[in-house]
Amino acid sequence: MTWEVGFVLGLTLVAVVLFVTEKFSTDVVAVLVMIALLVSGILTPAEGFNGFANPATITVGAMFVLSAGLFRAGAVNFLGRALRRLARRSSTLMLLVMMLGVGVLSFFLNNTATVAILIPVTMVVAQRVSTSPSKLLMPLSFASMFGGMCTVLGTSTNILASSMAQTAGLEPFGMFEFSKLGLIFFAVGVIYMMTVGRKIIPEHRTAGDLTQTFGLGDYLTELQLHEESPLVGQSLASAPLLEEFDIEVLQIIRGKDTLRPTARTELHKHDLLRIKGDLRTINELKERAQATLGMHMKWQDSDLESKDSKLVEAIVGPGSPLTGRSLVESNPRKNYGVSVLAIRHHGALTHGELQNIKLMSGDTLLIEVPDSRIAHLIQQRVFLLASSAGIPRFDGAKAAKGLVIIVSVVVSAAFGWLSIASAAATGALLIVLSRCISMEEAYTAIEWNVLFLLAGMLALSVAMEKTGTSAMLAQGIIDVFGTMGPVALVAAFFGVTMVLTAVMSNQATVALLIPVAITTAYSLDANPRTFMFAVMFAASSSFMTPVGYQTNTMIYGPGQYRFKDFIRVGTPLTLIFWVLGTLLIPWFWPLYG
């Protein structure tokens, strides 16, 4: 073993550990890997940075723009209306149509973006038909993954693998080359969720106000200021008692007016403060502030809303500027005008001492936000809003233009008139030129962390090929599984990919395993596509955990799921896909001949 092989193996192991432990974000880990390969001299700058110009990176970025152009025009609002109508007739039919609709959208649109725009639609449907959102959000996520398996544009992993195949001297994948097996997975997945899955998905969340859903009632009360109160005449920012007791003033009722306070709001005598805090300290505050507690009441959302603000459930989505930062660091009240009342972090609900919680993708927050700031929050991708406020208004002209452009991209790539990268990039430009979205919105729509992850992992892929690391790993796999027959190798690649994807990024998993799959095939004089499709389909079969796939992470919080829920529902489905993949992949893409 040369030192280069040892270095690449060690670096790969470190990367996997960092991905699994989430010590750093995935894009940071990928960049660390890329820089380490450059500094070590294993890759030249041209090789190391080539991932940024790779067709896969360009295509994925362009698809983010195309998806945003269509969704921001409200082009999928029809699905929400159809689901509401169907739910009144049959919840079973509604669930089936939802899964089919989401799956078909995910054929050609980024499935992460598809789920992001359909979460608020699903939440509204659940509320209006008195169905637990938990029963709908997991099928929503899984269906987007089923659909993503059917075309090369369905997921970023498919796009990445196609580009890597071309780099290795193979034919790039056709637009619908995935479809012959992808449609079988889609059908089997839908049947499983409609029969077994829907029965074992728990109802963690019931219909009700957000104050009830987030258990906020025990942390709210009213405080009436006396004339002699030391708080009278002070602004909220300069009132030491409020800071000492970690009290947040949500509203001030002054006469007939209900005020949404700011740091500069001055307190007057007889003000009625609606506050959030630990009730164990509120009695002490009452005495020191010379105030009177209001009457006990059953709080509802309307009690904390005003004519120009509302309570909203907000999800920290992929690419949010809040990811990895605490409220102290991001200061959402100052920067975005929102008050955070509660946080559901890693499945645990927290009401007090929120300021130091490091937010992660999938966390849900109960926020109070002015109506005037909602559009900005959505446009800047600060939050995904799990309510009707997060559903874009329908613009027929923009939706029609966006649909024509996306159909043109698919047709031109499918018939080989343009490469997939060229078609996607042209489509993204047309989306901007047609004014479906602005250039600023296009930049915002791109999940730059995904592009940096792809670029960094492509550098590692090049290093594995260049140093012979992939050849060594391929020989090891052949030594262990080769005596069991080639089908066992297909099962091994499918199984290893599923395990890795359950605990780390699916893009990183594909970038690591595709070079090994290609080298293994060449060592056996077999068809590289057989092993490559095993890796790709398995990378989109991450049903067992909420962290293995972005769409699962996104629905984890609003569905109030627990980790074991994904294990319970996803494990049987994963095993079914493993068996199907092992048997059918060699049939559709024969190993020999």
N, C-alpha and C positions, 0 to 999 in steps of 0.2 A: 504494500500500500504506500503510495507516494504521500508527501506532506500535503499536496494540494487536495487529494482525495480525503485525507483525514480532516483537513480544515473545512472542506465543504460538508462532510458528514457531521462534524461538530457544530457547525453553524446551522445546519438544518435541524439538529436536535434542539439547539438553543431556541431557534425560531418556533418550533412546535411547542416547547414548554412555555414560551412567552405568549403564544396564541391561546393556549389552554388556560393559563393562569390569569390572562387579561391584565397583566402588570402594566402593559402599555397598549394603546389602541392598535388595531391590526395594521393600519397604514404606517404607523411609526415603526412597528416591527419590520415591515417590508422594506422601508427606507434604510433601517439599520443594517439589514441583510445586504442590500445593494451597496451601501457605503463600505461595509466590511470587505466585500469582494473586490471593490475598487482599490481600497487602501492596501489590501494584501497583494495586489498585482495579478490576481487570478483572472480578472477581467480588465480589458482596456476601457477607457471612458466611452468609446463608441459602443462597445458591447454592453457596458453597464447601464447606460442611459437609453439604449435602444428601445426599451420597453415603453417609453413615453410616446414613441413614434410607431409602435406596433399597431397593425390594423385592428387588433382586438381592443386595445385601449381607445382608439379613435371611434370604433363602432359602439362600444358601451357608452362613451360620453355622448355620442350623437343620439342614441336611443333614449337617454335621459331627457334630452331636449324634445325629441319627438313625442314622448309620452306626456311631458308637461304641457306641450302645446295643445294636445287633444283634451287632456283632463281639465285644464284651466278654463276651457270653453264650456265645461259642464256636459261633455259629450256622453258621459255614462250616467247622467241623472235619470235617463229613461229606465235603467235597470232598477233604481230605487223605487220609482213609481210602480213598475211592474211587480216588484216584490211585495209592496204594500197591498196591492190589489189581490195578489195570489194568496197572501197570508190570511186574508179574511175568508177564503174558501178552504184552503188546506195548507197547514204548516209543512207537510211533507212535500207538496208540490212546490211551495215557495223555496224550501231548502234545495231541492233538485235544480230548479231554475237558477238559483244563486250560484251554485257550484258550477253548472254548465256555463253560465254567463261569465263568471270570473275566469274559468279555464280558457274559454275561447279568447277573451281579451289578452290573456297571458301568452297566447300563441305568438303574438307579434309585438306586444308592449312589455316593457320591463315589469316583471311581476311584483317587485318591491313597490314601484310607483302605483301599480294597479291596486294593491292592498291598501296603500296609504290613502288613496282617494276613496276607497270603498269602506273603510272603517267607519267614518261618520254616517255613511248611508246605512250600513248595517245596524249601527247603534240606534238610529232614528226608527228603522223598521222594527227592531226589537221592542223599543219603547211603545210604539203605536199599537202593536199587536200583543203587548204584555207577555213577551217571550224573553227568557234570560239571554242576554248577549253572549254568555258563555257557550250556549248551544249553537251559536251562529259563527262566532269569530274563528274558532279552530277549523271548521269546515271551509271558511273563507280562505285562510292561509294555506291549508292543504290543497285546495282546488287550484290555487295560483301556481303551486309547485307541480301539480299534475299537468296543467296547461303548458308550463314552461318546458316540459320534456318533449314537446311535440314539434318544435321548430328550432332552427339554429339561433333565431333571435329571441327565443323564449327566456333564456337566462344568460347572465354574463359568463357563466362557466361554459356554456355551449359555444359562445362566441370565442372565448379564450382558447378552448380546445381546438376549434376549427383553425384558428390562426397558428397554433403550435403545430398542427398537422402540416399546414402549408410550409412552415419554416423547416420542418423535418423532411421536406421534399415529397410529401404526400398530397393527394388532391384535397382541396378544402371541402368541407361538408356542404352538401346541397341544402337549400332552404328547407326542404321537406324530407330530407334523408332520415331524420329522427322520427318522422310521423308514423311509420309502419309499426314500430314498437311503442312509441310514445302514446298513441291513441289507445293501445291495449292497457297500458299503465293507467291512463286517464279513466277509462271505463271501469277497470277493476277498483281503482281508488274511490271513485264516486259510489260504486255499489257497496263497498265496505263502509264508507261513511254514512250512507243512507240506511244501512241495516244494523251493523254492529257498532260503528263509531258513535252515532247519534245517541244510542242507548247508554253508553258508558261515559260520555262527556258529562261531568258534574255541573249542576246549576249553582255555581258559587255566587253568582250575582243575580239579584232579583230586581224587578222594576221598582223605581222610587226616585225621590229627589236626590240630587248629588250630595246634599248635606247628610242624608241618611246613608247613602252608599259609602261615603268617606268617614262615617261615624263622627261627624263634626259637632253634633248637638251638645255633647258633654263639654265642649271647649268654648262655647259661646255664651255670652250673657250681655246684659245692658247695665250701664253705669251712669247714674244721674249726678252731675256735678252740682255741689252746693255753692252758694255765693262766696263762702270763705275758702273754697278749695284752692290749695296751692297751685293746681294745674291751670286755673283761670288766668288768662292773659299770656300763657306760654304757647309757643308753637309745638307741634308734635316732635319736631327734631330736637328741641331744647328742653323737653320734659323728661328729667332724669328718672322719675318714678316709673314711667312706662318702659324705659329701657331696662331698669333694674329688675322689673318683674317679667320681662320678656312678653310684654303685652302689645298686640297689634290692634290698632283702631281701624275697623273696617268701614264704618259709617258714622256720621254725626247727624243726629236729628235735631234741628234747630228751628223751633216753632213748627211751621208747616213744611219746611224744606228738609230734604234728605241730601246730605253732602257726601261726596266721595273725597276723603281728606288727602292732602299731600303733606310732605314734610314741613311746608311753610304755613299750613293751616293753623290759625290761632284758636284756642279753646275759649269759649265764653261761659259765663255762669248759666246754669240750668240746661246746658247742652246734655243731650242723651247720647252716650257713646255706646255703639255696638262693638264689642271687643272680642278678641280671641286670645285665649291663654289657658294656663293650667289653673283649674278652679281651686286648687289647694292654696294658691297664692293670691287669688282675687280678693278673698275676704280681708287679707292683710292690706292689699292695695286700697280697698274701700275705706279702711280706717285712716290710713295715712293720707289719702287723697281727699278725705272728707266728702265722701260721695255716698249715694244710696244705690243698692243693687235693684235692678228692675225685676219685674215679676217673672217667675219661671214660665217659659213658653216652649212649645214644640216648634222648633225651627224648621222653616222651609226655604227652598231656594229663593222664593220671592221676597223673603225678609232681608236678604243680603244683596238683592239686585235693585237697580234704580232705572229710571227712564233711559239712561245713557250707558249702563254697564250691566254685565250679566256674569253668572257663574258658569264656568266651562271646564270640562274635563280635558286636559291637555296631555298629549303623549310626547315624550322626548324621542324623536324619530331619528333615523339614520342621517348623519350629516348635520345634526342640530348643533349650533354654536354652544349649547349648554352641556353637551356631552363631555364627561370627565371633569366638570367644573362644579364647585359648590355655589350656593346662592350668594355667599359673601363675595366670591370671585366674579360671578356674572351679573349680580345686582339687577335682577329682572324688573324690579319696581322702577328703578331709575332709567334703565336702558330700554325697557319694553312697555312700561306703564302697567304691569300686572302685579297683583298681590297673590302670593302663594299661601294657601291655607292648609294644605295637607299634601303629603307625598306618599305614594305607594312605591317602595324601593325594594327590588328583589322579592316582591310578593308581600312584604311587611308594610303595614300602614303606620305612618308616623305623623303626629300632630305638633309636637313640641321640638324645640332645638333643631329646626329645619336648616338653619343657615350653613351648617358644616357638612351636610350630606352631599357626597359626590354623585351627581346625576349620571345615569347610564342610559343608553338606548333601551327603550321599552318601559322606562319608569313613567308612571302617570301622576299628574299633579292636578289638584283642584285649585283653580285660579279664579280670581275676580278681575275682569278686564273691561276697559271701556269699549263700547261698540266701535269707536273710531280707530282702535288699534288692532282689531281682529284681522283685517285684510293684510296689514303689515306683518303680523306674526306668521300668517300662512305664506305670504310671498317670500319672506326671508327664511322660511323653513325652521323657525325657532321651535314651533310645536306642530304636531298634528292634532287637530281639534276633533274630539270624538262626539260631535253633536251636529245639529243642522247648521251651525255657524261655520263648520268646516266644509260644507258642500258648496262648490262654486256655482255661480249663477249660469244658467244656460244661455249661450250666445250662438244662435243657429248658424250665422254666417261663418264664424270662426270654427265652429265644430265641423261644418261641411268642408271647409278648406283643409283643416287638419286631417280629416278622414281621407280625402282625396290624396293628400301628400303621402300618408302612411301606406295606402293601397299601392300607390305608385312605387314606393320604396320596395315593398314586398314583391310586386310583379317584376320590376326591373332586376332584382337580385335573383328571383326564382328562375327567370328565363335566361340568365347569364348575360343580360345586356350591360350590367355594371357589376363590379365586385360588391360584396355585401358592405364593406367599409365605404366604398365610394357612394353607393346608394344611400346608406344611412347618413353620411356627412352631407350629401346633397339635400336630403330630406330635412335635416336640421337647419340648413341655411334657408330653405324655402319656408319653413315654419316661421323663421324670424322675418324674412322679407315679406311674407303675407300678413305680417302683424298679428299672428295668432298669439305670440308673446314677444316681449321686447328683448333686446340683447342682454340687458341687465337680468331679466327673468330667466333667460337661457343660462347665463352663468350660474345663477342661484340654483337652477334645477339640477345641474350636474352634481353628482355625489363625488366630490374630488377625492375623498378618502378611498373610495373604491378604485379610482384610476391610479392613485399612488400605490395601493395594494397590488394591483395588476402589474404595474411597472416594476416594482421591487421583486415580486415573485417570478416574473419573467427573467429577470437578471439571474436569480438562483437557478432557474431551469437551464439557462445557457451555461452556467458554471458546472452544473451536473453533467451535461453533455460533454463539455470541453475537457473536464478533468477525468472522465471515465467513471464518475461516481454512479451514474445511472446504469452503466454496464455492470458494475460490481453488484449493485442492488438487484438488478435483473437476474444475475446468475444465482444470487442467494435465493430468490423466489423460485427459480427453476429447480434448484437443489432440494428445496423443501416440498414443493407441490408438484413438480414435474412428473414424478413417478406415478402420481395419481391420475394422470391424463390431462389433456388440454382443457377440458371442461372445469376441472378442479382449479386451474389457473384463473379461468374467468370468474369462478366463485370467489377465489382469493382476492382478486382485484376489487370485485364488487364489495366484499365484506370489509376489507381494509379501508376502502374509501368511505363506506358508511360509518365506520367507527371514528375515523378522523374527522369527518364532517359533523359528527354529533358534538364534537368538543371544540372545533376551530372553524375558521372561515372556509366555506366550500371553494372559493376561488383559490385560496392558498393550497388546499388539498389537491385540486386539479393541476395546478402548476407544479406541484411536487411529484405527482404520480404519472402524469402523461408521458414525460420522458422515459420513465422506467417501463411503462406499458409498451411504448414503441420499441425500446431496446430489447425487451423480453420477446416480442413478436419476431424481431429480426433474428434473434438467437435461435429461435425455433423454426425459422423459415415459414412463419405463420402470417396471417393477415393482421396488420397492426390495428385496423379498425375494430376488430373484435374486442381487444383489450381496452381500446380507447373508449368505446361505447359503454363497456362495463364501468369504467371510471366515471364517465359523464352522467349516466343514468343514476348511479349510486350517489353522486354528489347532489342530485336533486331529490334524494329520498331521505332527507333528514327530518324524520317525524318524531324522533324519540326525545328530543330536548328542545327547550325554548331558545337555546343559544346557537344551535348549529346552522340556522337559516334566518335571514333578516326578517322575513315575514312572521315567523314564529315569535321572534323577539318583540315585534311591533304589537302583536295581539295579546302578549303575556299579561301586561298590566291592565288594560281595559277589560279583559275577560276575567280578571282576578283568578287566573289559574295558579296552580301549584306545579312545581317541577314534576311531581309524580303523575300529574294528569297527562303530561306528554308521554311519559313512559307507558302509562296504562293504555292510552289510545293509540300511540304511535308504534309501539313495539310489534304488535301483530301485523300491522300494515307494512312495516319495514321488512319483516321476515317474508311476507308474501311477495313483496317486490324483489327481494333477494333470490328467492326460488324462481320466480318468473324470469328475472334477468339472466340467471345462470342457464336456464333451459332455452330461452328464446333468442338471446343475443347470438350464440353460435349458429342458430338456424337462419336468422336474418342476415348475419354477416359471417359467413362460414370461415372457419380458421384456415382451411386449406382449399386450394382450387379456385 
